[in-house]
Amino acid sequence: MGDELTHIPVLPEEVIELLDPHPGQVYVDCTAGLGGHACMIAERLGPDGTIILNDMDQGNLDRAKVSVANALCPDAPGSAKVHAIRGNFAELPRAINNLGLKADMVIADLGFASTQVDDPQRGLSFRFSGPLDMRLDPSMPITAEELVNTLPEKDLAQIIFRFGEDKSARRIASKLVAAREVEPITTTDRLAEIVRSAIPGPRGSIHPATKTFQALRIAVNDELGSLDALLRSIGIALKKSHAGNPSWIATGARVGIIAFHSLEDRPVKRAISEWTSNDWCESITRKPIEAGDAEIASNPRARSAKLRGIRAGK
Ligand SMILES: C[S@@+](CC[C@H](N)C(=O)[O-])C[C@H]1O[C@@H](n2cnc3c(N)ncnc32)[C@H](O)[C@@H]1O
């Protein structure tokens, strides 16, 4: 992969406005990706600012670290206060506590980066032929190939129904089990073809395998479990901060979460409503913020982005 790889950050101006960065503040990016959002914030924090970058993908994290250090301290990137932490964001609050830092801004831009979905070797997309992997962190133990070839039919159907919200889940699972008895399912194109054969009738505008791919990716990476853990940690930190106890989230800090489908947005909405009803924070997005037509035209992934935000304390 060359250095020309980029990931266009979604809702860039909206994220800046929501986080409201000031020179010298501490910014925590739970999903650094290629550092798109982080670089925009870094330019506003200046050399006295501190940035914590987290990602479960070492390749993305390494790239983000270099560009963010340059954006934070263009004259002396080596002296930039950038902490790069590789791992699941579910574990991030502990790492921030260990650094003894308090966040003035936190962002989580959920899902995958373009470097991941456009890499055929990751097996995240039926647009490319590749191995059925789907791990965002290649050191994780379970691949989509293992799930598809070993799970009982009932469990496969449940994953496709719950995480893909696909009404044809049972039929797809039954086809997958029949096909794997003939020969293990090891590639994205074979999976896509089997799913397509399970769904009769005219083709709509989206590929019939879209939901199955989403479901398997969510299951392989335990995406909703990680999100729940992050939301729980943010809630605990807000509660502590509200009570005047030490917390990794500063009073007055702004937190933004960008979801890309309803399975992500629902728990975020629920968590914010719990935090606000306890007076631990105030919501600063009455409705989720969505991309305008111009952004969607230049970055189609922004079409489904929903940004919700809060300010810690009352
Ligand atoms: C949409 S991209 C972030 C893009 C970034 N905001 C930018 O502007 O470049 C999502 C990133 O989050 C990472 N990621 C997804 N789930 C994660 C998790 N549970 N823990 C840590 N990183 C995660 C992915 O590896 C990916 O690099």
The ligand as an SDF file (V2000), in Angstrom:
LIG
                    3D

 27 29  0  0  0  0  0  0  0  0999 V2000
  -14.2830    5.2340    9.8730 C   0  0  0  0  0  0  0  0  0  0  0  0
  -12.6230    4.8570   10.2870 S   0  0  0  0  0  0  0  0  0  0  0  0
  -12.0810    6.3030   11.1060 C   0  0  0  0  0  0  0  0  0  0  0  0
  -11.6190    7.3670   10.1860 C   0  0  0  0  0  0  0  0  0  0  0  0
  -11.0270    8.5690   10.8550 C   0  0  0  0  0  0  0  0  0  0  0  0
  -11.9800    9.2740   11.6460 N   0  0  0  0  0  0  0  0  0  0  0  0
  -10.4060    9.4960    9.8220 C   0  0  0  0  0  0  0  0  0  0  0  0
  -10.9190   10.6260    9.6710 O   0  0  0  0  0  0  0  0  0  0  0  0
   -9.4360    9.1150    9.1560 O   0  0  0  0  0  0  0  0  0  0  0  0
  -12.8010    3.7370   11.5850 C   0  0  0  0  0  0  0  0  0  0  0  0
  -11.5150    3.2130   12.1830 C   0  0  0  0  0  0  0  0  0  0  0  0
  -11.8870    2.6810   13.4470 O   0  0  0  0  0  0  0  0  0  0  0  0
  -11.1850    1.4930   13.6610 C   0  0  0  0  0  0  0  0  0  0  0  0
  -12.0010    0.7120   14.5940 N   0  0  0  0  0  0  0  0  0  0  0  0
  -13.2130    0.1690   14.3630 C   0  0  0  0  0  0  0  0  0  0  0  0
  -13.6720   -0.4240   15.4770 N   0  0  0  0  0  0  0  0  0  0  0  0
  -12.7180   -0.2420   16.4310 C   0  0  0  0  0  0  0  0  0  0  0  0
  -12.6190   -0.6270   17.8010 C   0  0  0  0  0  0  0  0  0  0  0  0
  -13.5750   -1.3290   18.4180 N   0  0  0  0  0  0  0  0  0  0  0  0
  -11.5070   -0.2630   18.4810 N   0  0  0  0  0  0  0  0  0  0  0  0
  -10.5200    0.4440   17.8680 C   0  0  0  0  0  0  0  0  0  0  0  0
  -10.5590    0.8210   16.5730 N   0  0  0  0  0  0  0  0  0  0  0  0
  -11.6530    0.4840   15.8710 C   0  0  0  0  0  0  0  0  0  0  0  0
  -11.0010    0.8660   12.3160 C   0  0  0  0  0  0  0  0  0  0  0  0
   -9.8560    0.0310   12.3120 O   0  0  0  0  0  0  0  0  0  0  0  0
  -10.8380    2.1100   11.4120 C   0  0  0  0  0  0  0  0  0  0  0  0
   -9.4740    2.4140   11.2260 O   0  0  0  0  0  0  0  0  0  0  0  0
  1  2  1  0
  2  3  1  0
  2 10  1  0
  3  4  1  0
  4  5  1  0
  5  6  1  0
  5  7  1  0
  7  8  2  0
  7  9  1  0
 10 11  1  0
 11 12  1  0
 11 26  1  0
 12 13  1  0
 13 14  1  0
 13 24  1  0
 14 15  1  0
 14 23  1  0
 15 16  2  0
 16 17  1  0
 17 18  1  0
 17 23  2  0
 18 19  1  0
 18 20  2  0
 20 21  1  0
 21 22  2  0
 22 23  1  0
 24 25  1  0
 24 26  1  0
 26 27  1  0
M  CHG  2   2   1   9  -1
M  END
$$$$
